[in-house]
Structures are given as C-alpha cells and as structure tokens.
C-alpha cells in the first residue's frame, strides 16, 4: 500500500496542496516514505476547534478537496 501511495505522490508532485516525496525505499524490515509535512492534520484541526467546524470552514475544506480532485 505504501508503494502505491509513493507513486501517487510522485505523480502529483508540484501540484498545489500535495507533499513532495524526498525518498521512498526499504530500510531493514521497514518500507519508508519521506515527504514534506504540509501542516496539521484535519483531525488535529478538528480537535483544536473542540470537535466543531463552522459552516464556512466546511465549505472551504470542500472547495479545497474538490479543487484537488
């Protein structure tokens, strides 16, 4: 699964909102994918907002997701 994710990231490199792949490979018994951290996760933001997003936030997120698709 991680190999598939690495290939997707490599194809999407340079597109707004997608992380840059720095390295993908095997290290010992582990498969490793090293990418840029673009910011906090959606779950982290949701927790920060006390498990409530405003309607404007949801609309902004939806717009961002649709734009990337």
C-alpha positions in Angstrom: 0.0 0.0 0.0 2.8 2.4 0.8 4.4 1.8 -2.6 1.2 2.8 -4.3 1.0 5.9 -2.1 4.5 6.9 -3.0 3.8 6.5 -6.7 0.7 8.7 -6.4 2.6 11.4 -4.5 5.4 11.3 -7.2 2.8 11.8 -10.0 1.2 14.7 -8.1 4.4 16.5 -7.2 4.3 20.2 -8.0 0.6 20.4 -7.7 -0.8 22.8 -5.1 -1.6 21.0 -1.8 0.4 17.9 -2.3 3.6 16.9 -0.4 6.9 16.5 -2.1 8.4 13.0 -2.0 12.0 13.1 -0.7 12.6 9.4 -0.6 10.8 6.0 -0.8 12.5 2.7 -0.2 13.3 -0.2 2.2 15.3 0.3 5.3 15.9 -3.0 7.1 12.5 -4.6 7.6 10.6 -1.4 7.0 9.2 0.4 4.0 9.8 4.1 4.3 8.2 7.2 2.7 9.7 10.6 3.5 7.5 13.5 2.5 7.1 17.2 3.4 4.7 17.9 6.3 2.3 20.5 5.0 0.7 21.4 8.3 -1.5 19.9 11.0 -3.8 17.1 10.1 -7.6 17.6 9.6 -8.1 15.6 12.8 -5.7 17.9 14.7 -7.6 20.9 13.5 -11.0 19.3 14.4 -9.7 18.7 17.9 -8.3 22.2 18.2 -11.8 23.5 17.3 -13.4 21.4 20.1 -14.9 19.0 17.6 -17.0 21.7 15.8 -16.3 23.3 12.4 -18.2 26.3 11.3 -20.1 26.0 8.1 -17.7 28.4 6.4 -14.8 26.1 7.4 -16.6 23.1 6.0 -17.3 24.9 2.7 -13.6 26.0 2.5 -12.5 22.4 3.1 -14.9 21.0 0.5 -13.7 23.6 -2.1 -10.0 22.6 -1.4 -10.8 18.9 -1.8 -12.8 19.3 -5.0 -10.1 21.5 -6.5 -7.5 18.8 -5.8 -9.7 16.1 -7.4 
